């Protein structure tokens, strides 16, 4: 079934179909974005790993590598994480003045304890004035670059923030909002609340709203748009070990659901080797690239008949030759397994959110938030 989703407009950038790759720490680096973009035929929007504003301003070596884009990446999208309005402003102005990107996304969705205990990530929108100050600095410093934001529903079911945050975003000139339909307390567990996405769309009709959470297949993406009225989708864990999901998403939004991918293990193995090779070229060291690729092995092989010992062996390879030879020992004629389109990645949930002392006493008291909350971390 096709959908009537219109092209997504992010400032001057038209995104058609309205599909966005979510930033994921250690995953959505340039090599992975290359694979996803190739499968999509260049359609969609592919966002970098999250960049800490303080690290960017200080020109941290690792951070400067993360903001490097391939020449074929257009538009170039950077996601920033920051808690100090002044530092966020400096980072945004640096991106604009040095031409580092064409689009800036701000992360207010990270639920990990080392971020929320400092008042950052998904804890931050609870402090309405601080959120407003950060957005104001970002938008004013960005010049002609569009600024978007990603957030969660709130801290927990008793401290929901997304409607207030959405209104503040509109008032401060944010171009679009992505909502992950979970609270920080849920982390990645339970079921995403798509009704919240629909409510946000009704609450901020002035700008595009993108839905995020539990999109495991192209049909899920179409269903989210139909059921919530959102203007586009943000895909995270669903594409782990499946960069071809973006080919499926393009096909589905263009009404070609018959073109959904069902790669054999042979095709998957070839993609795995290419992914590892691209990582090596990006890092500048084949062995380090293969080591970095290890975390992807289980995601790529999900559902295929591969013994536990072979899975372990493939997950400790240190060279392309070793990876390729191990894969060649498998039954590569296996068809795409039934059920492999389902959930993948982290599923932990219902965790207590670690917050600064007294954080929840007053949503308008922003004392206690300092630069040291700007850690080199990620999530959403």
Phi, psi and omega in degrees: 000133179274171178232164183259019182302127179281164174303145179271130181252114176249091187061234180278357187262123177265122182250109183221120359291164186282070186234131183233134173279124180287141174296133176223129184300129177074003184242304190272049173281180185303318179299315180292320177298324178300313180299311182299318182293321178297317180294329182278353185072025180083004181266142182109183181232130187236112190263144181294169166301157181293135182249127176283129186299320181296319179295324178293312181299324180276000179056046174304135187301314179297319180296319180295330175290323182292336180267010175275130180245147173293151182300335182278353182278111179213127353286156178271123184243128177244133172258132180249147173237127178202158180235347181255116183307319182295318180292320176300317179299317178298317182295316180295317179295324177297316179297317182290313185291326182264003178062040185280339182201169180250353184204138179239128175247140180251133184264116171236033184240354186294124182258003188288144187303321184292345175266309184293331180293344176261001181088010182264185175058228185287352175280334191294318182301344176297328177270088188304314180296325179292317177302314181299318181296319179294314181296321181296315178298318183295311183294319181291328181277346188278348182063236180272358180284133177288141178244126176240173179217151176239136183213174174250177181297325183166194180283311176205184184295340178268352182223073181271133187235351196293329180288316175298316181297321178297318179293319177300318180300316179299314183296332183263004172091018175293141188277326181200159180231136171251132180243120169276121186283045175222158171273168175299324181297330180285340187052250179240017182268174177066203182245137178294140182271093180289336177299326178296324178297318178296319180295320179295319179300320178291328186281329181231066183293348185290333185228160179296142174241129179251141180261144181219139176126119175065037170261098184257347181211167178298324179296324176301319181296315178297320181295320178299315180297316180296317188278333185251341185076012180293161186270354180179177183232149175244124186248124179245262187301336181298337182260006178296122184070013180214062179298339179289353176303331180288333171293320178296317181296317177298313180300316183294314180291339176266008177079020180249056184296344177288347183264015180297137186286138172222069187292145173285168178297329178298316179293319179297318180299319179297320179293321179300314181295319179296319179301313180297321179296316179298321178298317179298318179294323181290318180284330182092018182204116183302313183298316179295326177296316179293320177297318178295330181287340188308322183295341182274343189304309183297324180293317180295325186269001182308124176091339180282152179281089179229122184298156184298323180293320178292322177300316179298317182297316180293333182277002177233017178292155183230004178213157178297322180298318179294319178296313181297316182293323178295315179297324181292344176280350181279166172280090188285354179275003179298136177281165177304126187285145175296134178090356182283353180275358186281192183305147178209163182084196184295139179229009181298149181203178177053046177262146174293135180275125180275120185233160174299153179304130177073011185303322187272000184294321185211113181293350182253359177263111186256015177293148175098354176266122184229173182299335183290356173284348181276079181270158178276081185214184184203177178142178180166000000 
